[in-house]
Amino acid sequence: MSEKKHIARAAGILGSATMLSRIMGMIRDMVVSRLFGAGMATDAFFAAFQIPNMLRRFFAEGALTSAFVPTFSATFVRQGEDKARELANICFTLLTIVMAVITIAGILLSPILVSLMFPGFRAEPGKFELTVLLNRLMFPYIFFISIVALFMGILNTLRHFFAPAISTVFLNLSIIISALCLRGFFEVPVTALAIGVLVGGSIQLVIQLPVLWSKGYKLTPNFNFSSPEIRSIALLMLPSTFGVGVYYLNITVSAILASMLPQGSVSYLYYAQRLFEFPQGIFTVSVAQAVLPSMSRQVADDDISGMKETLSFGVRLMLFITIPAMAGLMICSTPIFTLIFMGGAFDYDTAVNSAKALMYYSLGLSFVALTRVLAPVFYALKDTRTPVYTAFLAFVVNLCFSLALMDSLKHGGLALATTISAFFNMILLFWFLRRKIGAFGGFRIMTTASKSFAASLPMSVVVWYGCSFVEWSRPGEKIFKASVLGGSILSGLIVYFMAVKLVRSEEIMDAIALIRRKLRK
């Protein structure tokens, strides 16, 4: 099977599993918004969860994956599966020790962490103390999810993608059940959400084990920390923490600054980010996770021309998917929030404020997506300096624009600054990668972007016109609103695919050919 087919197949599996997970995440957020709304308690919970979640994004999904997968792939290809199993055992042992220490330190130092990250909370009685309590309850989540990330790296290299992608379904289920069933058992009901996170993280870890065992990876302690492969991973991890995770660092900075804005601002950004992550999680992460093992294998085989073709395909596939998704999210931001979240403690003003942040985040969907594909290429090529350099500059850009825009646009300005930073980071990565490996299909990439953008224009008109038939501020009428919104989105998708087929987009032709092959079989 060609790498294109491997990537398309893997992205399809990941996308399907992640879609189920995101749907459950949407239900989770609906439950949380209805029961707790946006106020002091939810600000405290989202802020407290931000700390272990930030470490997850930087360390587990960012640095660990970007450093481990290329090294593990190279070991698997060049030294065989026995050596790869040995490396997996060493990494598992070392990671367990390191994360246990970090978890204990995080629990003990929670008051300091919360003070540093959310200084505005000290001005509100009880908010700081609640955030510290919730953070201590949830901090072990980073231990579980870091081990899950290691398992994911092993399984993805072995071309198994489903189990890691589906695992977050159980996290969402755990939070939903805890919110519905346990909130009455606590003096502060939002504490039930923290219990759900802790239980859900442990379940995510446990369900990976049978799959690993079936692949022949029954992980056991191995303390050979002097292994050259371990040194290689360690040297890659520190810079890749910043290089891959700069977007999430910017999100964290936004949450810190939002703690100094009017109450509810942290929650507005959280709800908007959750909806923004829906297409990002289904498509962006799916394609990025599918492309990385393929490129790592090609680099290990010294197949640079094949790696560039894989990279070009991944970038074009990202643009084909994310440009219409960006347009759709911007147009439908208020309708989505009023339909899904409005009710109970979540009123129309909260929906509008959250939609404002989502609109600004959505502008950067393609930029974030491309960064997720481009940055790991440098690590596969053993270049740790360039992504860190570009990420640092992007971080500075985000901080400057955040401070400049938060007074006038409030939380919306923080979301817009994140988008500007993502664009800046993407442009720098493209430029440096072009200088490093030469041309990798720039004309084809620009052609795909132009065709997708052109096809998104009539799609946007159709979706906007369809949504204009509803007064979204009115409560109730959920079935009617859902029908209108669903019909508008479906009509827009039909128009988009007709338009890209009309302009003979390369990606839609590949998709049609793949469907035809499946039907023949």
C-alpha positions as CSV (number, residue, x, y, z in Angstrom):
1,M,0.0,0.0,0.0
2,S,1.4,3.5,-0.9
3,E,2.1,6.1,1.7
4,K,-0.8,8.2,0.4
5,K,-3.2,5.3,0.9
6,H,-1.8,4.6,4.3
7,I,-2.2,8.2,5.3
8,A,-5.8,8.5,3.9
9,R,-6.8,5.2,5.6
10,A,-5.2,6.2,8.9
11,A,-6.7,9.6,8.8
12,G,-10.1,8.1,8.1
13,I,-9.8,5.7,11.0
14,L,-8.6,8.5,13.3
15,G,-11.2,10.9,12.0
16,S,-14.1,8.4,12.6
17,A,-12.9,7.5,16.1
18,T,-12.2,11.2,17.0
19,M,-15.6,12.3,15.7
20,L,-17.3,9.9,18.1
21,S,-15.0,11.3,20.8
22,R,-15.8,14.9,19.9
23,I,-19.5,14.2,19.8
24,M,-19.3,12.8,23.3
25,G,-17.2,15.9,24.2
26,M,-19.9,18.1,22.9
27,I,-22.5,16.3,25.0
28,R,-20.2,16.6,28.0
29,D,-19.9,20.4,27.4
30,M,-23.7,20.7,27.0
31,V,-24.2,18.9,30.3
32,V,-21.6,21.1,32.0
33,S,-23.0,24.4,30.5
34,R,-26.6,23.5,31.5
35,L,-25.7,22.5,35.1
36,F,-23.0,25.1,35.9
37,G,-23.2,27.9,33.3
38,A,-20.3,30.4,33.1
39,G,-19.3,32.0,36.4
40,M,-17.1,31.6,39.5
41,A,-17.3,27.8,39.8
42,T,-16.8,27.1,36.1
43,D,-13.9,29.6,35.9
44,A,-12.3,27.8,38.8
45,F,-12.8,24.4,37.2
46,F,-11.6,25.3,33.7
47,A,-8.6,27.2,35.1
48,A,-7.7,24.2,37.4
49,F,-8.0,21.8,34.5
50,Q,-5.9,24.1,32.3
51,I,-2.8,23.3,34.3
52,P,-2.6,19.5,33.8
53,N,-4.2,19.9,30.4
54,M,-1.5,22.3,29.4
55,L,1.1,19.8,30.4
56,R,-0.7,17.1,28.4
57,R,-0.6,19.3,25.3
58,F,3.0,20.3,25.7
59,F,4.5,17.1,27.1
60,A,2.3,14.2,26.2
61,E,0.7,15.1,22.8
62,G,3.5,17.5,21.9
63,A,7.0,16.8,22.9
64,L,6.7,13.1,23.8
65,T,4.9,12.2,20.5
66,S,7.2,14.4,18.3
67,A,10.4,13.0,19.9
68,F,9.4,9.4,20.5
69,V,7.7,8.5,17.2
70,P,10.7,9.4,14.9
71,T,13.2,7.6,17.2
72,F,11.0,4.5,17.7
73,S,10.3,4.4,13.9
74,A,14.0,4.6,13.1
75,T,14.8,1.9,15.7
76,F,12.0,-0.4,14.3
77,V,13.2,0.1,10.7
78,R,17.0,-0.1,11.2
79,Q,17.4,-2.4,14.2
80,G,14.3,-4.6,14.2
81,E,11.2,-5.2,16.4
82,D,13.1,-6.7,19.3
83,K,15.2,-3.6,19.7
84,A,12.0,-1.5,19.3
85,R,10.4,-3.5,22.1
86,E,13.4,-2.9,24.4
87,L,13.2,0.9,23.7
88,A,9.5,0.9,24.5
89,N,10.2,-0.8,27.8
90,I,12.9,1.7,28.7
91,C,10.7,4.7,27.8
92,F,7.8,3.2,29.8
93,T,10.0,2.8,32.9
94,L,11.5,6.3,32.7
95,L,8.3,8.0,31.8
96,T,6.5,6.4,34.8
97,I,9.2,7.6,37.2
98,V,9.4,11.1,35.8
99,M,5.6,11.6,35.7
100,A,5.1,10.2,39.2
101,V,7.5,12.9,40.5
102,I,5.9,15.6,38.4
103,T,2.4,14.6,39.7
104,I,3.4,14.7,43.3
105,A,5.2,18.0,42.9
106,G,2.1,19.5,41.1
107,I,-0.2,18.4,43.9
108,L,2.0,19.9,46.6
109,L,2.7,23.1,44.7
110,S,-0.8,23.8,43.5
111,P,-1.2,27.1,45.4
112,I,1.9,28.4,43.8
113,L,0.9,27.2,40.3
114,V,-2.5,28.8,40.6
115,S,-1.1,32.0,41.9
116,L,1.3,32.3,39.0
117,M,-1.1,31.3,36.2
118,F,-4.3,33.0,37.4
119,P,-3.3,36.0,39.5
120,G,-6.7,37.6,39.0
121,F,-8.4,34.9,41.0
122,R,-7.0,36.1,44.4
123,A,-9.2,39.2,44.2
124,E,-12.4,37.1,44.4
125,P,-13.0,35.4,47.8
126,G,-13.2,31.6,47.5
127,K,-12.3,31.4,43.9
128,F,-8.6,30.9,44.4
129,E,-9.1,28.2,47.1
130,L,-11.6,26.3,44.9
131,T,-9.2,26.4,42.0
132,V,-6.4,25.0,44.1
133,L,-8.6,22.2,45.4
134,L,-9.8,21.2,41.9
135,N,-6.2,21.4,40.5
136,R,-5.0,19.0,43.2
137,L,-7.8,16.6,42.5
138,M,-7.1,16.6,38.7
139,F,-3.3,16.8,38.6
140,P,-2.8,13.0,38.4
141,Y,-4.5,13.1,35.1
142,I,-1.2,14.2,33.5
143,F,0.4,11.0,34.8
144,F,-2.2,8.8,33.1
145,I,-2.4,10.7,29.9
146,S,1.4,10.8,29.4
147,I,1.6,7.0,29.5
148,V,-1.4,6.9,27.1
149,A,0.6,9.2,24.7
150,L,3.6,6.7,24.8
151,F,1.2,3.9,24.0
152,M,-0.3,6.0,21.2
153,G,3.2,6.5,19.7
154,I,3.9,2.8,19.7
155,L,0.5,1.8,18.2
156,N,0.6,4.6,15.6
157,T,4.0,3.5,14.4
158,L,2.7,-0.1,14.1
159,R,-0.2,1.5,12.1
160,H,-2.9,1.0,14.7
161,F,-4.8,4.2,15.2
162,F,-8.3,3.3,16.5
163,A,-7.7,2.5,20.2
164,P,-5.8,5.7,21.1
165,A,-8.2,7.9,19.2
166,I,-11.3,6.3,20.8
167,S,-10.0,6.4,24.4
168,T,-11.1,10.0,25.0
169,V,-14.7,8.8,24.7
170,F,-14.3,7.2,28.1
171,L,-12.9,10.5,29.6
172,N,-16.0,12.3,28.3
173,L,-18.4,9.6,29.6
174,S,-16.7,9.7,33.0
175,I,-17.2,13.5,33.3
176,I,-20.8,13.3,32.1
177,I,-21.7,10.6,34.6
178,S,-19.9,12.3,37.4
179,A,-21.6,15.7,36.7
180,L,-25.1,14.1,36.6
181,C,-24.7,11.6,39.5
182,L,-22.1,13.0,41.9
183,R,-22.7,16.8,42.0
184,G,-25.2,16.4,44.9
185,F,-22.5,14.7,47.1
186,F,-20.2,17.8,47.3
187,E,-20.6,21.1,49.0
188,V,-19.3,22.7,45.8
189,P,-21.1,20.7,43.0
190,V,-18.4,21.5,40.4
191,T,-16.0,19.2,42.3
192,A,-17.8,16.2,40.7
193,L,-16.3,17.3,37.3
194,A,-12.8,16.9,38.8
195,I,-13.6,13.4,40.0
196,G,-14.8,12.6,36.5
197,V,-11.5,13.8,34.9
198,L,-9.4,11.7,37.3
199,V,-11.5,8.5,36.8
200,G,-11.6,9.1,33.0
201,G,-7.8,9.5,32.7
202,S,-7.3,6.1,34.4
203,I,-9.8,4.4,32.1
204,Q,-8.0,5.9,29.1
205,L,-4.8,4.2,30.2
206,V,-6.3,0.8,31.0
207,I,-8.1,0.3,27.7
208,Q,-4.8,0.7,25.7
209,L,-3.2,-2.3,27.4
210,P,-5.0,-5.2,25.6
211,V,-4.2,-3.7,22.2
212,L,-0.5,-3.3,23.1
213,W,-0.4,-6.9,24.4
214,S,-2.0,-8.2,21.2
215,K,0.8,-6.5,19.2
216,G,3.4,-8.2,21.3
217,Y,4.3,-5.3,23.6
218,K,3.8,-6.5,27.2
219,L,5.7,-3.6,28.7
220,T,8.0,-4.4,31.6
221,P,10.5,-2.4,33.7
222,N,13.9,-1.7,32.0
223,F,16.3,0.7,33.7
224,N,18.8,1.0,30.8
225,F,18.5,4.7,30.8
226,S,22.0,5.1,29.2
227,S,20.6,3.8,25.8
228,P,21.6,6.1,22.9
229,E,18.0,6.1,21.8
230,I,16.9,7.5,25.1
231,R,19.5,10.3,24.8
232,S,18.1,11.0,21.3
233,I,14.6,11.3,22.6
234,A,15.6,13.5,25.5
235,L,17.5,15.8,23.2
236,L,14.5,16.1,21.0
237,M,11.9,16.5,23.8
238,L,12.9,19.8,25.4
239,P,12.9,21.9,22.2
240,S,9.8,20.1,20.8
241,T,7.9,20.9,24.0
242,F,8.0,24.5,22.9
243,G,8.1,24.1,19.2
244,V,5.0,21.9,18.9
245,G,3.1,23.2,21.9
246,V,3.4,27.0,21.3
247,Y,-0.3,27.2,20.2
248,Y,-1.4,25.6,23.4
249,L,1.0,27.9,25.4
250,N,-0.7,30.8,23.7
251,I,-4.1,29.4,24.8
252,T,-2.7,29.2,28.3
253,V,-1.5,32.8,28.2
254,S,-5.0,33.8,27.1
255,A,-6.5,32.0,30.1
256,I,-4.1,33.8,32.4
257,L,-4.9,37.2,31.0
258,A,-8.7,36.3,30.9
259,S,-8.5,35.9,34.7
260,M,-8.0,39.7,34.8
261,L,-11.1,40.4,32.7
262,P,-14.7,40.4,33.8
263,Q,-16.0,37.2,35.4
264,G,-16.9,34.5,32.9
265,S,-14.1,35.4,30.5
266,V,-12.2,32.2,31.2
267,S,-15.3,30.2,30.6
268,Y,-16.1,32.0,27.4
269,L,-12.7,31.1,26.0
270,Y,-12.9,27.5,27.2
271,Y,-16.3,26.9,25.6
272,A,-15.1,28.5,22.3
273,Q,-11.9,26.5,22.4
274,R,-13.8,23.3,22.9
275,L,-15.9,23.9,19.8
276,F,-12.9,25.1,17.9
277,E,-11.2,21.8,18.7
278,F,-14.1,19.8,17.2
279,P,-12.9,20.1,13.6
280,Q,-9.3,20.4,14.7
281,G,-9.5,17.2,16.7
282,I,-11.3,15.3,14.0
283,F,-9.3,16.4,11.0
284,T,-6.2,18.3,12.0
285,V,-4.9,15.9,14.7
286,S,-6.0,12.9,12.6
287,V,-4.1,13.9,9.5
288,A,-1.0,15.0,11.6
289,Q,-0.9,11.7,13.5
290,A,-1.3,9.8,10.2
291,V,1.5,11.7,8.5
292,L,4.1,11.7,11.2
293,P,4.8,7.9,11.3
294,S,5.0,7.8,7.5
295,M,7.5,10.7,7.3
296,S,9.5,9.2,10.1
297,R,9.8,5.9,8.3
298,Q,10.8,7.7,5.1
299,V,13.5,9.7,6.9
300,A,14.8,6.5,8.5
301,D,15.1,5.0,5.0
302,D,16.8,8.2,3.7
303,D,13.8,8.6,1.3
304,I,13.7,12.4,1.4
305,S,11.9,12.7,-1.9
306,G,9.2,10.4,-0.6
307,M,9.0,12.4,2.6
308,K,8.5,15.6,0.7
309,E,5.7,14.0,-1.3
310,T,4.1,12.8,1.9
311,L,4.5,16.3,3.4
312,S,2.9,18.0,0.4
313,F,0.0,15.6,0.4
314,G,-0.6,16.1,4.2
315,V,-0.5,19.9,3.8
316,R,-2.9,19.8,0.8
317,L,-5.3,17.5,2.6
318,M,-5.3,19.8,5.6
319,L,-6.1,22.9,3.5
320,F,-8.8,21.0,1.6
321,I,-10.5,20.2,4.9
322,T,-9.9,23.2,7.1
323,I,-10.6,26.1,4.8
324,P,-14.4,25.3,4.5
325,A,-14.4,24.3,8.2
326,M,-13.0,27.7,9.1
327,A,-15.7,29.5,7.0
328,G,-18.5,27.3,8.5
329,L,-17.4,27.9,12.1
330,M,-17.3,31.7,11.6
331,I,-20.7,31.9,10.1
332,C,-22.4,29.4,12.5
333,S,-20.7,30.4,15.8
334,T,-23.7,32.0,17.4
335,P,-26.3,29.5,16.0
336,I,-24.1,26.6,17.3
337,F,-23.8,28.0,20.8
338,T,-27.5,28.9,21.1
339,L,-28.6,25.5,19.8
340,I,-26.3,23.3,21.7
341,F,-25.6,25.2,24.9
342,M,-28.3,27.8,25.6
343,G,-30.6,26.8,28.4
344,G,-30.4,26.4,32.2
345,A,-27.5,28.5,33.6
346,F,-26.2,29.2,30.0
347,D,-28.2,32.3,28.7
348,Y,-28.1,34.1,25.4
349,D,-25.5,36.7,26.5
350,T,-23.1,33.8,27.5
351,A,-23.7,32.2,24.1
352,V,-22.9,35.5,22.2
353,N,-19.8,36.1,24.3
354,S,-18.6,32.5,23.7
355,A,-19.4,32.8,19.9
356,K,-17.4,35.9,19.7
357,A,-14.3,34.1,20.9
358,L,-15.0,31.1,18.5
359,M,-15.3,33.4,15.5
360,Y,-11.8,34.8,16.2
361,Y,-10.3,31.4,16.9
362,S,-11.9,30.0,13.7
363,L,-9.9,32.4,11.6
364,G,-6.7,30.5,12.6
365,L,-8.0,26.9,12.0
366,S,-5.9,26.3,8.8
367,F,-2.8,28.0,10.4
368,V,-2.9,25.8,13.5
369,A,-3.5,22.7,11.3
370,L,-0.5,23.4,9.1
371,T,1.7,24.0,12.1
372,R,0.8,20.6,13.4
373,V,2.1,19.0,10.2
374,L,5.1,21.3,9.6
375,A,6.8,21.4,13.0
376,P,7.2,17.6,13.4
377,V,9.1,17.4,10.1
378,F,12.0,19.3,11.6
379,Y,12.2,16.8,14.5
380,A,12.0,13.9,12.1
381,L,15.0,15.5,10.4
382,K,16.7,15.9,13.8
383,D,16.5,19.7,13.6
384,T,15.4,20.9,17.1
385,R,16.4,24.6,16.8
386,T,14.2,25.9,14.0
387,P,10.8,25.1,15.5
388,V,11.8,26.5,18.9
389,Y,13.0,29.7,17.2
390,T,9.8,30.2,15.3
391,A,7.7,29.2,18.3
392,F,9.4,31.7,20.5
393,L,8.8,34.5,18.0
394,A,5.2,33.4,17.7
395,F,4.8,33.4,21.5
396,V,6.1,37.0,21.6
397,V,3.7,38.0,18.9
398,N,0.8,36.5,20.8
399,L,1.7,38.2,24.0
400,C,2.1,41.6,22.4
401,F,-1.2,41.4,20.5
402,S,-3.0,40.0,23.5
403,L,-2.0,42.9,25.7
404,A,-2.8,45.3,22.8
405,L,-6.3,43.9,22.1
406,M,-7.7,42.7,25.4
407,D,-8.7,46.2,26.5
408,S,-10.8,46.9,23.4
409,L,-12.0,43.4,22.4
410,K,-11.8,41.8,25.9
411,H,-11.7,38.0,25.6
412,G,-12.3,38.2,21.8
413,G,-9.0,40.1,21.5
414,L,-7.2,37.2,23.3
415,A,-8.6,34.8,20.8
416,L,-7.7,37.0,17.8
417,A,-4.1,37.3,19.2
418,T,-3.9,33.5,19.2
419,T,-4.9,33.4,15.6
420,I,-2.4,36.1,14.5
421,S,0.4,34.2,16.4
422,A,-0.6,30.9,14.6
423,F,-0.4,32.6,11.2
424,F,3.0,34.0,12.0
425,N,4.4,30.7,13.2
426,M,3.0,28.9,10.1
427,I,4.7,31.3,7.7
428,L,8.0,31.0,9.4
429,L,7.9,27.2,9.4
430,F,7.1,27.1,5.7
431,W,9.9,29.5,4.9
432,F,12.6,27.7,7.0
433,L,11.4,24.2,5.7
434,R,11.6,25.4,2.1
435,R,15.2,26.5,2.7
436,K,16.1,23.3,4.5
437,I,14.7,20.6,2.1
438,G,14.0,22.5,-1.1
439,A,10.7,22.7,-2.9
440,F,8.0,20.3,-1.7
441,G,5.1,21.1,-4.0
442,G,4.5,24.8,-3.3
443,F,2.6,25.4,-6.5
444,R,0.3,22.4,-5.9
445,I,-0.3,23.6,-2.3
446,M,-1.2,27.1,-3.4
447,T,-3.5,25.6,-6.1
448,T,-5.3,23.5,-3.5
449,A,-5.7,26.6,-1.1
450,S,-7.0,28.7,-3.9
451,K,-9.5,26.1,-5.1
452,S,-10.7,25.4,-1.6
453,F,-11.1,29.1,-0.8
454,A,-13.0,29.7,-4.0
455,A,-15.3,26.7,-3.4
456,S,-15.9,28.0,0.2
457,L,-17.4,31.3,-1.0
458,P,-20.6,29.9,-2.4
459,M,-20.8,27.4,0.4
460,S,-20.6,30.3,2.9
461,V,-23.4,32.2,1.2
462,V,-25.7,29.1,1.3
463,V,-25.0,28.5,5.0
464,W,-25.4,32.1,5.9
465,Y,-28.7,32.4,4.0
466,G,-30.0,29.2,5.6
467,C,-29.2,30.3,9.1
468,S,-30.9,33.7,8.6
469,F,-34.3,32.1,8.8
470,V,-34.1,31.6,12.5
471,E,-34.1,34.2,15.4
472,W,-31.4,32.5,17.4
473,S,-31.9,34.6,20.6
474,R,-35.3,33.0,21.2
475,P,-35.3,30.1,23.7
476,G,-36.7,26.7,22.8
477,E,-37.6,25.5,19.3
478,K,-34.6,23.2,19.5
479,I,-35.9,20.8,16.8
480,F,-36.7,23.6,14.4
481,K,-33.3,25.2,15.0
482,A,-31.4,22.0,14.7
483,S,-33.2,21.2,11.4
484,V,-32.4,24.7,10.0
485,L,-28.7,24.6,11.1
486,G,-28.2,21.0,10.0
487,G,-29.9,21.6,6.7
488,S,-27.8,24.7,6.1
489,I,-24.5,22.9,6.9
490,L,-25.5,19.9,4.7
491,S,-26.5,22.2,1.8
492,G,-23.2,24.1,2.2
493,L,-21.2,20.9,2.1
494,I,-23.0,19.7,-1.0
495,V,-22.2,23.1,-2.7
496,Y,-18.6,22.9,-1.5
497,F,-18.0,19.4,-3.0
498,M,-19.8,20.3,-6.2
499,A,-17.6,23.4,-6.5
500,V,-14.3,21.6,-5.8
501,K,-15.3,18.9,-8.3
502,L,-16.1,21.6,-10.8
503,V,-12.6,23.1,-10.5
504,R,-11.1,19.6,-10.5
505,S,-9.5,19.8,-7.1
506,E,-6.9,17.1,-6.8
507,E,-8.0,16.0,-3.3
508,I,-11.6,15.5,-4.3
509,M,-10.6,13.4,-7.3
510,D,-8.4,11.2,-4.9
511,A,-11.4,10.8,-2.6
512,I,-13.7,9.8,-5.4
513,A,-11.2,7.3,-6.7
514,L,-10.8,5.8,-3.2
515,I,-14.6,5.5,-2.8
516,R,-14.9,3.8,-6.2
517,R,-12.2,1.3,-5.3
518,K,-14.0,0.5,-2.1
519,L,-17.3,0.0,-3.9
520,R,-15.7,-2.3,-6.4
521,K,-14.4,-4.4,-3.6
